[in-house]
Amino acid sequence: MGTRIFAGLVAVASCLLTCAPPVRAADEVDLGAFVRRDAFTDIKLSPDGEFLAATVPREDRTGLVVLSRKDNRVISAASLGKNNHVGDFWWVNPERVMFSVAQKLGALDLPQPTGELYAMNADGSKKENLLGYRVESEGPGTRIQPKKAEAVAGFLVDTLPDDDRNVVVMVRPFGELSYTRAEKMDVYSGRRVLLARSPVQEADFRTDAWGVVRFAYGITSSNANQLYYREGDGKEWQRLNDEMDTGRIELPIGFAADPRTAYLNVEQPEGPDAIVALDLASGQRKEVLRNPNVDPDGVLESFDGKGTPTAALFFDGKPALVPLDPDHADARLLRALKDTFPGEFVEVTSMTRDGKLALVQVSSDRNPGDFYVFDVVARKMDYLLSRRDWLDPERLAPTSPIQLKARDGLVLHGYLTLPPNGGGKNLPLIVHPHGGPYGIRDRWGFDSDVQMLAAAGYAVLQVNFRGSGGYGRAFRQKGARQWGGTMQDDLTDATRWAIQTGVADPKKICIYGASYGAYAALTGAAKEPGLYRCAAGNVGVYDLPMMQQEDARNSRTLGRWSKDWVGERSTLAAVSPVNMAGSIKVPVFLAAGGEDEIAPVVHTELMERRLKAAGVPVEATYYPTEGHGYYKEENRLDYYTKLLAFFSRHLGGATAK
């Protein structure tokens, strides 16, 4: 079954290579197995179980494929052109699937939703652009001026599982700090009917189990979050929280099975966020879930499609789903599935409307994702397919959660991946800071870059330094205006921890990252010239005044945010790697894309010139037609071949085949 479906996806995508042999630690690394794209990204069952829909990544776009589950035949596909990706998709009734669009100009760029919603029937018929700036029809749902579509973006709020014709969407007029609206939209014609107007700018909405818009939450011109509630259709909005008054953000999660109770994600003065039950009649609040170390990383909604939160996901080291109600049928099902796959993370990604079939994803640090169809009634599990069935999990490297203290006593969390058969001590180490930096974090799970480096013989250290997401408001705010400051010190302290514990050979440590991680790599080499043997930066930002000037030019809101979080422009030159080149005493590797709009190539070009002027050995490679990360497989192969060769010269690990 899985083989036939995989063959169908290959035929549609026309971008996948012949299966490679399993990866193993060796003198040479088979890069092809690591740079090869997933066979698919996500897959979901239709409400009646007749179809499967899957997103399939291609070179510079992601398409949507629909298959018949009866005979595993690919029956339709949709693709929207270069740099356009199907962002998410939803079965809105047994025959019709709706999907959103995101754009990104490079493989490492975070997808930027365009606010477009499309829908098509499973057989590919009646494909319509229902909402967004590219709508051309003068149909009833477009609200157009003569020959011009309304300049709005739209985002799904509720699929309305009891209504096969309509969904609830948030509609946002173009422009900064706009007031949004909640509307009911026909998934065939695009016709929209107003349900509510937001009481705050940039608001999103939350509905109850009956599809009634009850919450609105957004930001003010001061970048402060506000939360509003109303009792029902036509009722007045009441403000429940203002970040300017309380010093915290509160976000609605959903409604309990008892409609008198709502769940909120509430920031705390110290420590992680809590899930709080709000009695809507009395206004009383009760904390129901809080992990001592990490924020909730998302909420699992009931499999019946009603949106009732049933469990919270926590990445306290490894991921765990903690039920809000341990006796709920969904919680019992998840416990049974977890027992079937010990040591793996198991989640139900979709379920048929009658509750008889579930699509189950199983993943881990060494498993990018296997999918199974589970017959709930017969308790029978059938393998479907895998994201990367050419990788053998048994030959990949394990990733373990770690914890350490920074020099000021702040507890830091992260992950250590040890190379297969490496022995675990006195290893060449690569410190690998994540991008972002704010609100982004490393998580336990499969990471292609990390596994590639481990296959080359390196231990890999990932640290969620202050400013990272997932550890509470106070932890995130400790990173404000700390580019080159305490955020960088956290990476230094983690590196020294790896030496003190005996994991790292102190003479064989390099620091390497992309985007903000590239900034941190070059800054680390400048601030700690005796700690690192080399540094590598990919698609990095190295001139902070230049970056901030560009932020302000693009958006007043982004400009204000940049001052609040990165710092005043007058202070940033001193912590810009382009101005610290003379302090770098180790070889440097740089790479960039010529069309990068997140970290423009001028940053890397200037960094290269400054390093050469300071007499620092530097290798730089540029990919003129690429953006923030590299789409073309030949460019990814070239980049990682050069990167592994660079590390091999300075740390002694394996090179590419």
C-alpha positions in Angstrom: 0.0 0.0 0.0 2.7 2.5 1.1 4.8 1.7 -2.0 2.0 2.4 -4.4 1.1 5.7 -2.8 4.8 6.7 -2.8 5.0 5.9 -6.5 2.0 8.1 -7.1 3.6 11.0 -5.3 6.8 10.6 -7.3 4.9 10.7 -10.5 3.1 14.0 -9.6 6.1 15.8 -8.0 8.6 14.6 -10.7 11.3 15.9 -8.5 12.4 12.9 -6.4 15.5 10.9 -6.9 16.0 7.1 -6.9 16.1 5.7 -3.4 19.6 6.0 -1.9 21.2 3.3 0.4 20.9 3.8 4.1 23.2 6.5 5.6 26.0 5.3 7.9 28.9 7.0 9.6 31.9 6.6 7.3 35.0 8.3 6.0 32.7 10.0 3.4 29.2 11.3 3.9 26.5 10.5 1.3 25.1 14.0 1.0 22.4 13.0 -1.4 20.5 11.2 1.3 20.4 14.3 3.5 19.8 17.1 0.9 17.1 15.1 -0.8 13.6 16.6 -0.1 11.0 14.8 1.9 8.6 12.7 -0.3 5.8 14.8 1.2 5.3 17.3 4.0 1.9 16.6 5.5 -0.9 14.2 4.7 -4.6 14.1 5.9 -7.6 11.8 5.6 -10.8 13.1 4.1 -13.8 13.1 6.4 -15.3 10.0 4.8 -11.9 8.2 4.5 -12.2 8.0 0.7 -9.2 10.3 -0.1 -5.8 11.4 1.1 -4.5 14.8 0.5 -0.7 15.5 0.8 1.7 18.4 0.3 4.6 17.6 -1.9 7.7 19.8 -2.0 9.4 20.5 -5.3 12.5 22.6 -6.1 11.0 26.0 -5.4 7.3 25.3 -4.6 5.0 23.0 -2.7 2.0 21.4 -4.4 -1.0 19.6 -3.2 -1.8 16.1 -4.3 -5.1 14.1 -3.8 -5.1 10.3 -3.9 -7.9 7.8 -3.8 -7.5 5.6 -0.8 -9.4 2.7 -2.5 -6.8 2.1 -5.2 -4.0 4.5 -4.2 -4.4 6.4 -7.5 -3.3 10.1 -7.8 -6.5 11.8 -9.0 -5.6 15.5 -8.9 -2.9 18.0 -8.1 -2.4 21.7 -7.7 0.6 24.0 -7.8 0.9 27.7 -7.8 4.2 28.6 -9.4 7.7 29.6 -8.2 8.2 30.4 -4.6 4.5 29.7 -3.9 3.8 26.9 -1.4 0.7 25.3 -0.2 1.0 26.4 3.4 -1.8 24.3 5.1 -4.8 22.5 3.9 -8.1 21.3 5.3 -10.8 18.9 4.2 -13.9 21.1 4.5 -16.3 18.3 3.4 -15.9 14.7 2.0 -15.3 16.0 -1.6 -13.7 19.4 -1.1 -10.3 20.5 0.1 -9.2 24.1 0.9 -5.7 25.3 1.1 -3.7 28.4 2.0 -0.7 29.9 0.2 2.6 31.0 1.6 5.6 32.5 -0.1 9.3 32.1 0.7 12.3 33.2 -1.2 14.7 30.5 -0.1 14.7 27.1 1.7 15.5 28.6 5.1 13.1 31.5 4.8 10.1 31.2 7.1 7.0 30.9 5.0 5.0 34.2 4.8 1.3 33.6 4.4 -0.1 35.5 1.5 -3.7 35.5 2.8 -5.0 33.5 -0.1 -7.4 30.7 0.2 -8.1 28.2 -2.6 -10.4 25.2 -2.8 -10.9 22.4 -5.2 -12.8 19.1 -5.4 -10.9 15.9 -4.8 -11.0 15.1 -8.5 -9.4 18.5 -9.3 -12.6 20.1 -10.6 -14.1 23.4 -9.5 -10.8 24.8 -8.4 -11.3 28.4 -7.2 -9.3 31.2 -5.7 -11.8 32.1 -3.1 -10.1 34.9 -1.2 -6.9 37.0 -1.6 -5.2 39.7 -3.7 -5.1 37.5 -6.8 -8.8 37.0 -7.0 -9.9 38.0 -10.5 -13.6 36.9 -10.6 -16.4 39.3 -10.2 -18.4 36.6 -8.4 -20.5 37.2 -5.3 -17.7 36.6 -2.8 -15.1 39.0 -4.1 -16.5 42.4 -3.0 -14.7 44.1 -5.8 -14.5 47.5 -7.3 -15.0 47.6 -11.0 -12.4 45.3 -12.5 -10.4 45.2 -9.3 -10.5 42.7 -6.5 -10.7 43.8 -2.9 -7.2 44.2 -1.4 -7.6 41.8 1.5 -5.9 38.8 3.0 -7.9 35.9 4.5 -7.1 33.2 7.0 -9.1 30.2 8.2 -10.7 30.4 11.6 -13.1 27.4 11.7 -13.9 24.6 9.2 -17.4 24.3 10.6 -17.5 20.5 10.5 -21.3 20.4 10.7 -21.6 22.7 7.7 -20.3 21.2 4.4 -20.8 24.5 2.5 -19.2 27.2 4.6 -16.2 28.0 6.8 -15.3 31.0 9.0 -12.4 33.2 7.9 -10.6 36.2 9.2 -10.4 39.0 6.6 -7.7 41.6 6.8 -7.6 44.7 4.6 -4.1 45.5 3.4 -2.1 48.2 5.3 -0.4 48.4 8.6 -2.5 47.9 11.8 -5.8 47.2 10.0 -9.1 46.3 11.7 -10.1 42.8 10.7 -13.5 41.1 10.3 -14.8 37.6 10.8 -16.9 36.3 7.9 -18.6 33.1 6.8 -17.4 32.0 3.4 -18.9 29.7 0.9 -16.2 27.2 -0.1 -17.6 26.8 -3.6 -18.5 30.4 -4.6 -16.4 32.5 -2.3 -19.5 34.4 -1.2 -18.8 36.0 2.3 -21.2 37.2 5.0 -20.1 39.4 7.8 -20.1 37.8 11.3 -18.1 40.3 13.4 -15.8 43.3 13.3 -12.7 43.3 15.4 -12.4 45.7 18.4 -8.6 45.8 18.1 -6.2 46.0 15.2 -4.6 43.0 13.6 -7.0 40.8 15.3 -7.6 37.1 14.9 -10.7 35.3 16.1 -11.7 32.1 18.0 -15.1 30.4 17.6 -16.9 28.0 19.9 -18.1 24.5 19.1 -21.1 25.9 17.2 -19.0 28.2 15.0 -20.0 31.4 16.8 -17.2 34.0 17.0 -16.5 34.5 20.7 -12.9 35.8 21.1 -10.8 38.5 19.3 -7.2 39.1 20.0 -4.7 41.6 18.4 -2.2 44.3 18.9 -2.4 48.1 19.4 -0.1 50.7 17.8 2.1 50.3 20.9 2.7 46.6 20.0 0.6 45.6 23.1 -1.7 42.6 22.9 -5.4 42.9 23.8 -7.9 40.1 24.3 -11.7 40.6 23.9 -14.7 38.3 24.5 -18.4 38.4 23.6 -21.3 36.3 24.7 -22.6 35.5 21.2 -23.7 36.8 17.9 -24.6 40.5 18.0 -23.3 41.0 21.5 -20.8 43.7 22.5 -17.1 43.0 22.8 -15.7 43.1 26.4 -12.0 43.5 27.0 -10.5 40.7 29.1 -6.8 41.6 29.0 -4.6 44.5 28.0 -0.8 43.7 28.0 -0.1 47.4 28.8 -2.0 47.0 32.1 -1.2 43.5 33.1 2.3 43.0 31.7 1.3 39.7 30.1 -0.3 38.3 26.9 -3.4 36.1 27.1 -4.5 34.1 24.1 -7.6 32.0 23.7 -7.1 28.3 23.1 -10.6 27.1 22.8 -13.7 26.1 24.7 -14.2 23.1 27.0 -17.0 20.6 26.3 -18.9 22.7 28.8 -19.5 25.9 26.8 -19.3 28.0 30.0 -15.6 27.4 30.3 -12.9 28.6 27.9 -9.2 27.9 28.0 -6.5 30.6 27.8 -2.7 30.5 27.3 -1.5 33.0 29.9 2.0 34.4 30.3 3.4 34.5 33.9 5.7 37.1 35.6 8.4 34.4 35.9 8.6 31.0 34.3 6.6 29.3 31.6 3.1 30.1 30.4 0.1 28.4 32.0 -3.1 27.0 30.5 -5.9 28.6 32.5 -9.6 27.7 32.6 -11.8 30.8 32.5 -15.4 30.6 33.9 -17.2 32.9 31.4 -20.0 33.7 33.8 -18.1 34.6 36.9 -14.8 35.6 35.3 -12.9 33.3 37.7 -9.7 31.7 36.5 -8.1 28.5 37.4 -4.7 27.1 36.3 -5.2 23.7 34.9 -1.8 22.9 33.2 1.7 24.3 33.7 5.0 22.7 33.0 7.9 23.8 35.3 10.3 24.4 32.4 8.5 25.1 29.1 5.5 26.8 27.6 2.7 24.8 26.0 3.9 24.3 22.4 0.4 23.9 21.0 -2.9 22.3 21.8 -4.4 19.1 20.4 -8.0 19.6 19.5 -10.7 16.9 19.7 -10.7 14.5 16.8 -14.5 15.2 16.2 -13.5 18.6 14.6 -15.3 20.7 17.3 -12.1 22.4 18.3 -12.3 21.3 22.0 -8.8 21.3 23.5 -8.0 17.8 24.8 -4.3 17.9 25.4 -1.3 20.3 25.5 2.0 19.6 23.8 5.2 20.3 25.8 8.8 20.1 24.6 10.4 19.7 28.0 13.3 17.9 26.5 11.4 15.3 24.4 7.8 16.1 23.3 4.9 14.9 25.4 1.1 15.3 25.1 -0.5 16.0 28.5 -4.3 15.5 28.5 -6.6 18.2 29.9 -9.0 15.4 30.8 -7.2 12.0 31.1 -10.6 10.2 30.8 -11.4 11.7 27.4 -11.7 9.2 24.6 -9.0 11.0 22.6 -6.6 10.8 25.6 -7.2 7.0 25.9 -6.6 6.5 22.2 -3.3 8.5 22.4 -2.1 6.4 25.3 -2.8 3.2 23.4 -0.9 4.5 20.4 2.0 5.7 22.4 2.4 2.2 23.9 2.6 0.8 20.4 5.6 2.9 19.5 7.9 3.3 22.6 10.5 6.0 22.4 8.7 7.8 19.5 6.4 10.8 19.4 2.9 9.7 18.3 0.1 12.0 17.2 -3.2 11.7 15.3 -3.1 14.2 12.4 -6.6 13.6 11.1 -9.6 11.3 11.6 -12.7 10.4 9.6 -15.9 12.1 10.7 -17.3 8.8 12.1 -14.2 8.3 14.2 -13.5 4.9 12.7 -10.2 5.7 10.9 -7.3 7.8 12.2 -4.1 8.9 10.4 -1.2 8.5 12.8 2.2 10.1 12.5 5.2 8.5 14.3 8.5 10.5 14.5 11.6 10.9 16.6 15.1 12.4 16.5 16.1 9.7 14.0 12.8 9.3 12.2 11.5 12.2 10.0 8.0 10.7 10.1 6.2 7.4 9.4 2.5 7.4 8.7 -0.1 4.7 9.5 -3.8 4.3 9.1 -5.3 3.0 12.3 -8.7 1.3 12.3 -10.1 2.4 15.7 -12.8 -0.2 15.8 -10.7 -3.2 14.8 -7.6 -1.9 16.6 -5.6 -2.6 13.4 -2.6 -0.5 12.3 -1.5 -0.4 8.6 1.7 1.3 7.4 1.1 4.0 4.8 4.3 5.7 3.9 7.3 7.6 5.2 8.7 11.1 4.6 12.2 9.7 4.0 12.1 5.9 3.6 15.6 5.9 2.3 17.0 6.7 5.7 17.6 3.9 8.3 16.8 5.3 11.8 19.1 2.7 13.4 22.1 4.1 11.6 21.4 7.8 12.5 22.5 9.7 15.6 20.6 10.0 18.8 19.7 13.5 20.2 19.6 14.0 23.9 18.1 16.9 25.9 20.6 18.8 28.1 20.4 21.4 30.8 23.1 23.8 32.1 23.5 27.1 33.9 24.7 30.3 32.3 27.3 32.4 34.2 24.5 34.5 35.8 22.7 31.4 37.0 20.0 31.3 34.3 19.0 27.8 33.4 19.5 27.0 29.8 18.1 24.0 27.8 19.2 22.5 24.6 20.2 19.3 22.8 23.3 17.3 22.2 23.7 14.9 19.3 26.5 12.4 19.4 27.9 10.8 16.2 27.3 7.1 15.7 30.1 5.0 17.2 31.8 8.2 18.4 32.4 7.1 22.0 30.7 10.1 23.6 33.9 11.8 24.9 36.6 14.1 23.6 34.8 14.6 20.3 35.1 17.3 17.7 32.2 19.6 18.3 30.1 22.0 16.3 28.1 24.6 18.2 25.0 25.2 16.1 22.9 28.3 17.2 19.4 28.6 15.8 18.1 31.5 13.7 15.5 34.0 14.6 16.4 34.7 17.3 13.4 35.8 19.3 10.6 33.3 19.9 12.4 30.6 17.9 13.8 27.5 19.6 15.4 24.2 18.9 13.2 21.2 19.5 13.8 17.5 19.8 13.1 15.8 16.5 14.7 15.0 13.2 17.1 17.7 11.9 18.7 17.0 8.5 21.6 19.4 9.1 22.4 17.9 12.5 22.2 14.3 11.3 24.6 15.2 8.4 27.1 16.7 10.7 26.9 13.7 13.1 27.4 11.4 10.1 30.6 13.3 9.4 31.8 12.4 12.9 30.9 15.6 14.9 29.0 16.1 18.1 26.4 18.9 17.6 25.4 21.3 20.4 22.2 23.3 20.1 21.3 25.8 22.8 18.1 27.7 23.4 19.8 30.8 24.6 17.9 33.6 26.3 15.5 35.3 23.9 14.5 31.9 22.5 10.8 31.0 22.6 9.2 28.3 24.7 10.5 29.2 28.1 8.2 32.0 29.2 7.9 35.7 28.8 10.7 36.6 31.2 13.2 34.3 29.5 12.3 35.7 26.1 12.6 39.3 27.2 16.0 38.6 28.8 17.3 38.5 25.2 16.0 42.0 24.3 18.9 44.2 23.1 21.4 41.4 23.7 22.7 40.8 20.3 26.4 40.2 21.0 25.7 40.4 24.7 24.2 37.9 27.1 22.6 35.9 24.3 26.2 35.4 23.0 27.5 34.6 26.5 25.0 31.8 26.7 26.5 30.1 23.7 30.0 30.6 25.1 28.9 29.1 28.5 27.3 26.1 26.7 30.5 25.5 24.8 32.5 25.6 28.0 30.0 23.2 29.5 30.7 20.7 26.7 34.4 20.9 27.4 34.0 20.6 31.2 31.8 17.5 30.8 34.4 15.9 28.6 32.1 15.7 25.5 34.2 18.1 23.4 37.9 18.1 22.5 38.8 21.7 23.4 41.1 22.0 20.4 38.4 20.9 18.0 35.4 23.2 18.3 33.8 25.2 15.5 30.6 27.4 15.6 28.2 27.4 12.7 24.8 28.8 12.0 22.4 30.4 9.5 20.6 33.8 9.6 20.9 35.0 13.2 22.9 31.8 13.8 25.5 33.1 11.3 25.6 36.4 13.2 26.2 34.4 16.4 28.9 32.3 14.8 31.0 35.3 13.6 30.4 37.2 16.8 31.5 34.2 18.9 34.7 33.9 16.9 35.4 37.5 17.5 34.6 37.6 21.2 36.2 34.2 22.0 39.2 33.9 19.7 40.7 31.1 21.8 37.5 29.0 22.1 36.7 28.1 18.5 38.9 26.6 15.9 36.8 27.9 13.0 33.5 29.7 12.2 30.9 29.3 9.5 28.0 31.6 8.6 25.2 30.9 6.1 22.8 33.6 4.8 23.8 35.8 7.8 23.3 39.4 8.9 26.6 41.0 9.9 25.9 44.8 9.9 23.2 45.6 12.4 22.7 49.3 11.6 22.1 48.3 8.0 19.6 45.6 9.1 17.7 48.0 11.3 17.6 50.7 8.6 16.1 48.2 6.2 13.5 47.1 8.8 12.4 50.7 9.4 12.2 51.2 5.6 10.0 48.2 5.2 7.5 48.9 8.0 7.1 51.4 10.8 5.8 48.6 13.0 8.9 46.5 12.3 11.1 49.5 12.8 9.7 50.1 16.3 10.0 46.4 17.1 13.6 46.4 15.9 14.5 49.3 18.3 12.7 47.6 21.2 14.4 44.2 20.7 17.6 44.7 18.7 18.6 48.1 20.1 19.1 51.7 19.3 21.0 52.2 16.1 23.8 54.1 17.8 24.7 51.1 19.9 24.7 48.4 17.1 27.9 49.2 15.2 29.9 47.9 18.2 28.3 44.5 18.1 28.3 44.1 14.3 30.7 41.4 13.1 31.8 43.5 10.1 33.3 45.9 12.7 34.9 43.0 14.7 36.8 41.3 11.8 40.1 42.3 13.3 39.3 40.3 16.5 38.7 37.1 14.5 41.8 34.8 14.5 40.4 31.6 13.0 39.4 30.6 9.5 35.9 31.6 8.4 33.5 30.0 5.8 30.7 32.2 4.4 27.8 31.5 2.0 24.8 33.6 0.8 22.1 33.8 -1.8 22.1 36.6 -4.3 18.3 37.1 -4.1 18.0 36.9 -0.3 15.6 39.5 1.0 15.9 38.5 4.7 19.6 38.8 5.0 20.7 40.6 1.8 23.9 39.3 0.2 25.6 42.7 0.8 26.0 41.6 4.4 28.1 38.6 3.4 30.0 40.5 0.7 31.0 43.2 3.3 31.9 40.6 5.9 34.2 38.9 3.4 35.9 42.2 2.5 36.5 43.1 6.1 37.9 39.7 7.0 40.3 39.8 4.0 41.4 43.3 5.0 42.1 42.0 8.5 44.1 39.1 7.1 41.7 36.4 8.3 41.5 33.3 6.1 38.0 33.3 4.6 36.2 31.2 2.0 33.0 32.6 0.5 30.6 31.1 -1.9 27.6 32.7 -3.5 24.5 31.4 -5.2 23.2 34.3 -7.3 19.7 32.9 -8.0 19.0 31.7 -4.5 17.4 33.4 -1.5 17.4 32.8 2.2 18.6 29.2 1.8 19.0 27.1 -1.3 16.3 25.4 -3.3 18.2 23.9 -6.2 19.6 20.4 -5.3 22.9 21.1 -7.1 23.4 24.2 -5.0 22.6 22.4 -1.8 25.0 19.6 -2.7 27.7 22.2 -3.6 27.1 24.1 -0.4 27.3 21.2 2.0 30.3 19.7 0.1 32.2 22.9 0.7 31.0 23.2 4.3 32.1 19.6 5.2 35.4 20.1 3.5 36.0 23.3 5.5 35.2 21.5 8.8 37.3 18.5 7.8 40.4 20.7 7.3 40.0 22.2 10.8 38.3 19.5 12.8 39.2 16.3 10.9 35.8 14.9 10.2 34.5 13.2 7.1 34.0 14.9 3.7 31.3 14.4 1.2 31.3 11.6 -1.3 
